[in-house]
Structure formats: structure tokens, C-alpha cells
Amino acid sequence: MIPLDPDFVAHAPLTAIRTQYAHAQRMADLWDDKARALFLLLTEREERTNR
């Protein structure tokens, strides 16, 4: 887990926290999609190799 900046934690307004959360969630969703696509590609290639 990546630690949060202590200065941000101590002083960030609610809108900044919400904005950072929304950005982090979008990035997590993108990485989840990429991981899924890579898993499907890996599975496809392994099946081809094992034939």
C-alpha cells in the first residue's frame, strides 16, 4: 500500500480528498481492465501452446 502524504492528510480540504479518491478509483479501474485483458491473452496463448 502506498502511504498518503502526511501534509495532505493533515491539511487537505474535503474536496481535494474527494478529487484524489476519484482519480485513484479511475486508475484502479483502468489497471483492473488491463490485468483482465492480460490474463485473457495469457490464457489464450497457454491454450494454444498446450495443443
PDB file of N, H, CA, C and O in Angstrom:
ATOM      1  N   MET A   1       0.839  -1.168   0.000  1.00  0.00           N
ATOM      2  CA  MET A   1       0.000   0.000   0.000  1.00  0.00           C
ATOM      3  C   MET A   1       0.893   1.242   0.000  1.00  0.00           C
ATOM      4  O   MET A   1       1.891   1.299   0.718  1.00  0.00           O
ATOM      5  N   ILE A   2       0.532   2.210  -0.792  1.00  0.00           N
ATOM      6  H   ILE A   2      -0.279   2.164  -1.375  1.00  0.00           H
ATOM      7  CA  ILE A   2       1.286   3.459  -0.862  1.00  0.00           C
ATOM      8  C   ILE A   2       0.784   4.384   0.252  1.00  0.00           C
ATOM      9  O   ILE A   2      -0.414   4.651   0.342  1.00  0.00           O
ATOM     10  N   PRO A   3       1.683   4.865   1.087  1.00  0.00           N
ATOM     11  CA  PRO A   3       1.243   5.749   2.172  1.00  0.00           C
ATOM     12  C   PRO A   3       0.810   7.115   1.634  1.00  0.00           C
ATOM     13  O   PRO A   3       1.310   7.581   0.611  1.00  0.00           O
ATOM     14  N   LEU A   4      -0.113   7.732   2.331  1.00  0.00           N
ATOM     15  H   LEU A   4      -0.519   7.352   3.163  1.00  0.00           H
ATOM     16  CA  LEU A   4      -0.557   9.076   1.967  1.00  0.00           C
ATOM     17  C   LEU A   4       0.426  10.101   2.506  1.00  0.00           C
ATOM     18  O   LEU A   4       1.049   9.894   3.547  1.00  0.00           O
ATOM     19  N   ASP A   5       0.557  11.200   1.793  1.00  0.00           N
ATOM     20  H   ASP A   5       0.050  11.368   0.947  1.00  0.00           H
ATOM     21  CA  ASP A   5       1.418  12.298   2.217  1.00  0.00           C
ATOM     22  C   ASP A   5       0.877  12.863   3.535  1.00  0.00           C
ATOM     23  O   ASP A   5      -0.271  13.303   3.586  1.00  0.00           O
ATOM     24  N   PRO A   6       1.681  12.858   4.594  1.00  0.00           N
ATOM     25  CA  PRO A   6       1.210  13.347   5.898  1.00  0.00           C
ATOM     26  C   PRO A   6       0.702  14.791   5.851  1.00  0.00           C
ATOM     27  O   PRO A   6      -0.256  15.126   6.548  1.00  0.00           O
ATOM     28  N   ASP A   7       1.328  15.646   5.042  1.00  0.00           N
ATOM     29  H   ASP A   7       2.106  15.373   4.476  1.00  0.00           H
ATOM     30  CA  ASP A   7       0.876  17.033   4.927  1.00  0.00           C
ATOM     31  C   ASP A   7      -0.517  17.087   4.289  1.00  0.00           C
ATOM     32  O   ASP A   7      -1.374  17.866   4.706  1.00  0.00           O
ATOM     33  N   PHE A   8      -0.724  16.248   3.273  1.00  0.00           N
ATOM     34  H   PHE A   8      -0.027  15.615   2.934  1.00  0.00           H
ATOM     35  CA  PHE A   8      -2.041  16.173   2.630  1.00  0.00           C
ATOM     36  C   PHE A   8      -3.083  15.697   3.634  1.00  0.00           C
ATOM     37  O   PHE A   8      -4.173  16.262   3.720  1.00  0.00           O
ATOM     38  N   VAL A   9      -2.751  14.667   4.386  1.00  0.00           N
ATOM     39  H   VAL A   9      -1.865  14.208   4.316  1.00  0.00           H
ATOM     40  CA  VAL A   9      -3.679  14.117   5.382  1.00  0.00           C
ATOM     41  C   VAL A   9      -4.043  15.181   6.421  1.00  0.00           C
ATOM     42  O   VAL A   9      -5.200  15.293   6.826  1.00  0.00           O
ATOM     43  N   ALA A  10      -3.058  15.948   6.840  1.00  0.00           N
ATOM     44  H   ALA A  10      -2.118  15.857   6.511  1.00  0.00           H
ATOM     45  CA  ALA A  10      -3.278  16.927   7.901  1.00  0.00           C
ATOM     46  C   ALA A  10      -4.047  18.162   7.425  1.00  0.00           C
ATOM     47  O   ALA A  10      -4.767  18.780   8.210  1.00  0.00           O
ATOM     48  N   HIS A  11      -3.900  18.528   6.140  1.00  0.00           N
ATOM     49  H   HIS A  11      -3.315  18.026   5.503  1.00  0.00           H
ATOM     50  CA  HIS A  11      -4.414  19.839   5.724  1.00  0.00           C
ATOM     51  C   HIS A  11      -5.357  19.841   4.531  1.00  0.00           C
ATOM     52  O   HIS A  11      -5.917  20.891   4.213  1.00  0.00           O
ATOM     53  N   ALA A  12      -5.555  18.740   3.871  1.00  0.00           N
ATOM     54  H   ALA A  12      -5.101  17.888   4.129  1.00  0.00           H
ATOM     55  CA  ALA A  12      -6.359  18.735   2.642  1.00  0.00           C
ATOM     56  C   ALA A  12      -7.832  18.999   2.932  1.00  0.00           C
ATOM     57  O   ALA A  12      -8.405  18.430   3.860  1.00  0.00           O
ATOM     58  N   PRO A  13      -8.430  19.861   2.134  1.00  0.00           N
ATOM     59  CA  PRO A  13      -9.873  20.053   2.256  1.00  0.00           C
ATOM     60  C   PRO A  13     -10.621  18.831   1.706  1.00  0.00           C
ATOM     61  O   PRO A  13     -10.077  18.044   0.931  1.00  0.00           O
ATOM     62  N   LEU A  14     -11.839  18.701   2.117  1.00  0.00           N
ATOM     63  H   LEU A  14     -12.281  19.340   2.746  1.00  0.00           H
ATOM     64  CA  LEU A  14     -12.668  17.567   1.716  1.00  0.00           C
ATOM     65  C   LEU A  14     -12.754  17.433   0.199  1.00  0.00           C
ATOM     66  O   LEU A  14     -12.737  16.316  -0.319  1.00  0.00           O
ATOM     67  N   THR A  15     -12.845  18.541  -0.517  1.00  0.00           N
ATOM     68  H   THR A  15     -12.859  19.448  -0.097  1.00  0.00           H
ATOM     69  CA  THR A  15     -12.936  18.469  -1.984  1.00  0.00           C
ATOM     70  C   THR A  15     -11.665  17.887  -2.588  1.00  0.00           C
ATOM     71  O   THR A  15     -11.733  17.140  -3.564  1.00  0.00           O
ATOM     72  N   ALA A  16     -10.508  18.217  -2.024  1.00  0.00           N
ATOM     73  H   ALA A  16     -10.452  18.824  -1.231  1.00  0.00           H
ATOM     74  CA  ALA A  16      -9.249  17.679  -2.534  1.00  0.00           C
ATOM     75  C   ALA A  16      -9.167  16.178  -2.272  1.00  0.00           C
ATOM     76  O   ALA A  16      -8.701  15.419  -3.121  1.00  0.00           O
ATOM     77  N   ILE A  17      -9.616  15.759  -1.106  1.00  0.00           N
ATOM     78  H   ILE A  17      -9.995  16.376  -0.416  1.00  0.00           H
ATOM     79  CA  ILE A  17      -9.617  14.328  -0.781  1.00  0.00           C
ATOM     80  C   ILE A  17     -10.546  13.586  -1.735  1.00  0.00           C
ATOM     81  O   ILE A  17     -10.199  12.524  -2.254  1.00  0.00           O
ATOM     82  N   ARG A  18     -11.721  14.150  -1.960  1.00  0.00           N
ATOM     83  H   ARG A  18     -12.003  15.012  -1.539  1.00  0.00           H
ATOM     84  CA  ARG A  18     -12.691  13.518  -2.865  1.00  0.00           C
ATOM     85  C   ARG A  18     -12.127  13.441  -4.286  1.00  0.00           C
ATOM     86  O   ARG A  18     -12.291  12.424  -4.960  1.00  0.00           O
ATOM     87  N   THR A  19     -11.470  14.499  -4.742  1.00  0.00           N
ATOM     88  H   THR A  19     -11.338  15.325  -4.194  1.00  0.00           H
ATOM     89  CA  THR A  19     -10.874  14.518  -6.073  1.00  0.00           C
ATOM     90  C   THR A  19      -9.780  13.463  -6.201  1.00  0.00           C
ATOM     91  O   THR A  19      -9.733  12.733  -7.191  1.00  0.00           O
ATOM     92  N   GLN A  20      -8.912  13.384  -5.215  1.00  0.00           N
ATOM     93  H   GLN A  20      -8.951  13.978  -4.411  1.00  0.00           H
ATOM     94  CA  GLN A  20      -7.835  12.395  -5.240  1.00  0.00           C
ATOM     95  C   GLN A  20      -8.403  10.972  -5.194  1.00  0.00           C
ATOM     96  O   GLN A  20      -7.896  10.075  -5.867  1.00  0.00           O
ATOM     97  N   TYR A  21      -9.445  10.776  -4.405  1.00  0.00           N
ATOM     98  H   TYR A  21      -9.857  11.505  -3.858  1.00  0.00           H
ATOM     99  CA  TYR A  21     -10.083   9.459  -4.329  1.00  0.00           C
ATOM    100  C   TYR A  21     -10.661   9.072  -5.691  1.00  0.00           C
ATOM    101  O   TYR A  21     -10.470   7.947  -6.154  1.00  0.00           O
ATOM    102  N   ALA A  22     -11.366  10.003  -6.328  1.00  0.00           N
ATOM    103  H   ALA A  22     -11.521  10.917  -5.953  1.00  0.00           H
ATOM    104  CA  ALA A  22     -11.972   9.719  -7.635  1.00  0.00           C
ATOM    105  C   ALA A  22     -10.896   9.368  -8.661  1.00  0.00           C
ATOM    106  O   ALA A  22     -11.068   8.439  -9.450  1.00  0.00           O
ATOM    107  N   HIS A  23      -9.802  10.100  -8.651  1.00  0.00           N
ATOM    108  H   HIS A  23      -9.662  10.855  -8.011  1.00  0.00           H
ATOM    109  CA  HIS A  23      -8.701   9.816  -9.578  1.00  0.00           C
ATOM    110  C   HIS A  23      -8.113   8.432  -9.304  1.00  0.00           C
ATOM    111  O   HIS A  23      -7.890   7.652 -10.230  1.00  0.00           O
ATOM    112  N   ALA A  24      -7.866   8.136  -8.043  1.00  0.00           N
ATOM    113  H   ALA A  24      -8.047   8.769  -7.290  1.00  0.00           H
ATOM    114  CA  ALA A  24      -7.292   6.829  -7.677  1.00  0.00           C
ATOM    115  C   ALA A  24      -8.233   5.695  -8.089  1.00  0.00           C
ATOM    116  O   ALA A  24      -7.778   4.645  -8.542  1.00  0.00           O
ATOM    117  N   GLN A  25      -9.543   5.904  -7.933  1.00  0.00           N
ATOM    118  H   GLN A  25      -9.913   6.757  -7.565  1.00  0.00           H
ATOM    119  CA  GLN A  25     -10.503   4.873  -8.311  1.00  0.00           C
ATOM    120  C   GLN A  25     -10.509   4.650  -9.818  1.00  0.00           C
ATOM    121  O   GLN A  25     -10.583   3.511 -10.279  1.00  0.00           O
ATOM    122  N   ARG A  26     -10.430   5.742 -10.592  1.00  0.00           N
ATOM    123  H   ARG A  26     -10.370   6.667 -10.218  1.00  0.00           H
ATOM    124  CA  ARG A  26     -10.366   5.606 -12.061  1.00  0.00           C
ATOM    125  C   ARG A  26      -9.117   4.840 -12.477  1.00  0.00           C
ATOM    126  O   ARG A  26      -9.176   3.976 -13.352  1.00  0.00           O
ATOM    127  N   MET A  27      -7.988   5.157 -11.851  1.00  0.00           N
ATOM    128  H   MET A  27      -7.940   5.859 -11.141  1.00  0.00           H
ATOM    129  CA  MET A  27      -6.742   4.458 -12.179  1.00  0.00           C
ATOM    130  C   MET A  27      -6.839   2.974 -11.806  1.00  0.00           C
ATOM    131  O   MET A  27      -6.373   2.113 -12.552  1.00  0.00           O
ATOM    132  N   ALA A  28      -7.438   2.683 -10.667  1.00  0.00           N
ATOM    133  H   ALA A  28      -7.818   3.382 -10.061  1.00  0.00           H
ATOM    134  CA  ALA A  28      -7.608   1.282 -10.255  1.00  0.00           C
ATOM    135  C   ALA A  28      -8.481   0.538 -11.252  1.00  0.00           C
ATOM    136  O   ALA A  28      -8.199  -0.612 -11.590  1.00  0.00           O
ATOM    137  N   ASP A  29      -9.537   1.184 -11.722  1.00  0.00           N
ATOM    138  H   ASP A  29      -9.766   2.118 -11.447  1.00  0.00           H
ATOM    139  CA  ASP A  29     -10.416   0.553 -12.713  1.00  0.00           C
ATOM    140  C   ASP A  29      -9.663   0.285 -14.021  1.00  0.00           C
ATOM    141  O   ASP A  29      -9.833  -0.770 -14.633  1.00  0.00           O
ATOM    142  N   LEU A  30      -8.832   1.240 -14.446  1.00  0.00           N
ATOM    143  H   LEU A  30      -8.693   2.096 -13.949  1.00  0.00           H
ATOM    144  CA  LEU A  30      -8.044   1.041 -15.664  1.00  0.00           C
ATOM    145  C   LEU A  30      -7.068  -0.120 -15.506  1.00  0.00           C
ATOM    146  O   LEU A  30      -6.942  -0.947 -16.409  1.00  0.00           O
ATOM    147  N   TRP A  31      -6.382  -0.192 -14.377  1.00  0.00           N
ATOM    148  H   TRP A  31      -6.484   0.480 -13.643  1.00  0.00           H
ATOM    149  CA  TRP A  31      -5.429  -1.287 -14.142  1.00  0.00           C
ATOM    150  C   TRP A  31      -6.153  -2.621 -14.040  1.00  0.00           C
ATOM    151  O   TRP A  31      -5.630  -3.649 -14.469  1.00  0.00           O
ATOM    152  N   ASP A  32      -7.360  -2.605 -13.471  1.00  0.00           N
ATOM    153  H   ASP A  32      -7.785  -1.769 -13.123  1.00  0.00           H
ATOM    154  CA  ASP A  32      -8.143  -3.838 -13.397  1.00  0.00           C
ATOM    155  C   ASP A  32      -8.492  -4.325 -14.799  1.00  0.00           C
ATOM    156  O   ASP A  32      -8.401  -5.518 -15.091  1.00  0.00           O
ATOM    157  N   ASP A  33      -8.891  -3.395 -15.664  1.00  0.00           N
ATOM    158  H   ASP A  33      -8.965  -2.426 -15.427  1.00  0.00           H
ATOM    159  CA  ASP A  33      -9.198  -3.759 -17.053  1.00  0.00           C
ATOM    160  C   ASP A  33      -7.964  -4.298 -17.765  1.00  0.00           C
ATOM    161  O   ASP A  33      -8.047  -5.282 -18.499  1.00  0.00           O
ATOM    162  N   LYS A  34      -6.817  -3.652 -17.548  1.00  0.00           N
ATOM    163  H   LYS A  34      -6.750  -2.852 -16.951  1.00  0.00           H
ATOM    164  CA  LYS A  34      -5.589  -4.100 -18.193  1.00  0.00           C
ATOM    165  C   LYS A  34      -5.185  -5.478 -17.681  1.00  0.00           C
ATOM    166  O   LYS A  34      -4.774  -6.334 -18.465  1.00  0.00           O
ATOM    167  N   ALA A  35      -5.297  -5.697 -16.377  1.00  0.00           N
ATOM    168  H   ALA A  35      -5.631  -5.002 -15.740  1.00  0.00           H
ATOM    169  CA  ALA A  35      -4.953  -7.001 -15.809  1.00  0.00           C
ATOM    170  C   ALA A  35      -5.862  -8.087 -16.384  1.00  0.00           C
ATOM    171  O   ALA A  35      -5.397  -9.187 -16.683  1.00  0.00           O
ATOM    172  N   ARG A  36      -7.136  -7.791 -16.538  1.00  0.00           N
ATOM    173  H   ARG A  36      -7.513  -6.897 -16.294  1.00  0.00           H
ATOM    174  CA  ARG A  36      -8.074  -8.760 -17.102  1.00  0.00           C
ATOM    175  C   ARG A  36      -7.710  -9.089 -18.547  1.00  0.00           C
ATOM    176  O   ARG A  36      -7.717 -10.255 -18.943  1.00  0.00           O
ATOM    177  N   ALA A  37      -7.392  -8.060 -19.334  1.00  0.00           N
ATOM    178  H   ALA A  37      -7.386  -7.113 -19.012  1.00  0.00           H
ATOM    179  CA  ALA A  37      -7.017  -8.273 -20.730  1.00  0.00           C
ATOM    180  C   ALA A  37      -5.741  -9.102 -20.831  1.00  0.00           C
ATOM    181  O   ALA A  37      -5.645  -9.993 -21.675  1.00  0.00           O
ATOM    182  N   LEU A  38      -4.763  -8.813 -19.974  1.00  0.00           N
ATOM    183  H   LEU A  38      -4.842  -8.089 -19.289  1.00  0.00           H
ATOM    184  CA  LEU A  38      -3.521  -9.586 -19.991  1.00  0.00           C
ATOM    185  C   LEU A  38      -3.754 -11.028 -19.565  1.00  0.00           C
ATOM    186  O   LEU A  38      -3.151 -11.945 -20.122  1.00  0.00           O
ATOM    187  N   PHE A  39      -4.618 -11.234 -18.589  1.00  0.00           N
ATOM    188  H   PHE A  39      -5.108 -10.489 -18.136  1.00  0.00           H
ATOM    189  CA  PHE A  39      -4.934 -12.591 -18.153  1.00  0.00           C
ATOM    190  C   PHE A  39      -5.577 -13.383 -19.288  1.00  0.00           C
ATOM    191  O   PHE A  39      -5.231 -14.543 -19.515  1.00  0.00           O
ATOM    192  N   LEU A  40      -6.513 -12.753 -19.999  1.00  0.00           N
ATOM    193  H   LEU A  40      -6.794 -11.811 -19.814  1.00  0.00           H
ATOM    194  CA  LEU A  40      -7.168 -13.438 -21.117  1.00  0.00           C
ATOM    195  C   LEU A  40      -6.170 -13.756 -22.228  1.00  0.00           C
ATOM    196  O   LEU A  40      -6.224 -14.834 -22.820  1.00  0.00           O
ATOM    197  N   LEU A  41      -5.264 -12.826 -22.512  1.00  0.00           N
ATOM    198  H   LEU A  41      -5.220 -11.950 -22.031  1.00  0.00           H
ATOM    199  CA  LEU A  41      -4.233 -13.070 -23.511  1.00  0.00           C
ATOM    200  C   LEU A  41      -3.332 -14.224 -23.080  1.00  0.00           C
ATOM    201  O   LEU A  41      -3.017 -15.099 -23.887  1.00  0.00           O
ATOM    202  N   LEU A  42      -2.922 -14.231 -21.838  1.00  0.00           N
ATOM    203  H   LEU A  42      -3.177 -13.520 -21.182  1.00  0.00           H
ATOM    204  CA  LEU A  42      -2.078 -15.303 -21.312  1.00  0.00           C
ATOM    205  C   LEU A  42      -2.780 -16.650 -21.409  1.00  0.00           C
ATOM    206  O   LEU A  42      -2.178 -17.637 -21.833  1.00  0.00           O
ATOM    207  N   THR A  43      -4.031 -16.694 -21.024  1.00  0.00           N
ATOM    208  H   THR A  43      -4.519 -15.892 -20.680  1.00  0.00           H
ATOM    209  CA  THR A  43      -4.799 -17.928 -21.091  1.00  0.00           C
ATOM    210  C   THR A  43      -4.908 -18.434 -22.524  1.00  0.00           C
ATOM    211  O   THR A  43      -4.749 -19.624 -22.793  1.00  0.00           O
ATOM    212  N   GLU A  44      -5.183 -17.506 -23.438  1.00  0.00           N
ATOM    213  H   GLU A  44      -5.313 -16.538 -23.219  1.00  0.00           H
ATOM    214  CA  GLU A  44      -5.294 -17.875 -24.858  1.00  0.00           C
ATOM    215  C   GLU A  44      -3.974 -18.444 -25.380  1.00  0.00           C
ATOM    216  O   GLU A  44      -3.964 -19.468 -26.063  1.00  0.00           O
ATOM    217  N   ARG A  45      -2.873 -17.788 -25.062  1.00  0.00           N
ATOM    218  H   ARG A  45      -2.881 -16.956 -24.507  1.00  0.00           H
ATOM    219  CA  ARG A  45      -1.567 -18.248 -25.547  1.00  0.00           C
ATOM    220  C   ARG A  45      -1.196 -19.589 -24.930  1.00  0.00           C
ATOM    221  O   ARG A  45      -0.659 -20.461 -25.614  1.00  0.00           O
ATOM    222  N   GLU A  46      -1.477 -19.760 -23.644  1.00  0.00           N
ATOM    223  H   GLU A  46      -1.914 -19.052 -23.088  1.00  0.00           H
ATOM    224  CA  GLU A  46      -1.156 -21.038 -22.992  1.00  0.00           C
ATOM    225  C   GLU A  46      -1.966 -22.174 -23.608  1.00  0.00           C
ATOM    226  O   GLU A  46      -1.446 -23.271 -23.810  1.00  0.00           O
ATOM    227  N   GLU A  47      -3.243 -21.912 -23.908  1.00  0.00           N
ATOM    228  H   GLU A  47      -3.666 -21.021 -23.743  1.00  0.00           H
ATOM    229  CA  GLU A  47      -4.069 -22.944 -24.536  1.00  0.00           C
ATOM    230  C   GLU A  47      -3.528 -23.309 -25.905  1.00  0.00           C
ATOM    231  O   GLU A  47      -3.511 -24.485 -26.270  1.00  0.00           O
ATOM    232  N   ARG A  48      -3.079 -22.305 -26.677  1.00  0.00           N
ATOM    233  H   ARG A  48      -3.092 -21.350 -26.380  1.00  0.00           H
ATOM    234  CA  ARG A  48      -2.502 -22.580 -27.991  1.00  0.00           C
ATOM    235  C   ARG A  48      -1.225 -23.394 -27.879  1.00  0.00           C
ATOM    236  O   ARG A  48      -0.986 -24.300 -28.678  1.00  0.00           O
ATOM    237  N   THR A  49      -0.414 -23.074 -26.897  1.00  0.00           N
ATOM    238  H   THR A  49      -0.608 -22.339 -26.249  1.00  0.00           H
ATOM    239  CA  THR A  49       0.860 -23.761 -26.692  1.00  0.00           C
ATOM    240  C   THR A  49       0.652 -25.207 -26.258  1.00  0.00           C
ATOM    241  O   THR A  49       1.438 -26.084 -26.615  1.00  0.00           O
ATOM    242  N   ASN A  50      -0.385 -25.452 -25.504  1.00  0.00           N
ATOM    243  H   ASN A  50      -1.024 -24.739 -25.214  1.00  0.00           H
ATOM    244  CA  ASN A  50      -0.631 -26.794 -24.961  1.00  0.00           C
ATOM    245  C   ASN A  50      -1.374 -27.718 -25.921  1.00  0.00           C
ATOM    246  O   ASN A  50      -1.648 -28.866 -25.572  1.00  0.00           O
ATOM    247  N   ARG A  51      -1.699 -27.255 -27.093  1.00  0.00           N
ATOM    248  H   ARG A  51      -1.476 -26.323 -27.376  1.00  0.00           H
ATOM    249  CA  ARG A  51      -2.425 -28.097 -28.056  1.00  0.00           C
ATOM    250  C   ARG A  51      -1.496 -29.038 -28.762  1.00  0.00           C
ATOM    251  O   ARG A  51      -1.933 -29.820 -29.607  1.00  0.00           O
TER     252      ARG A  51
END
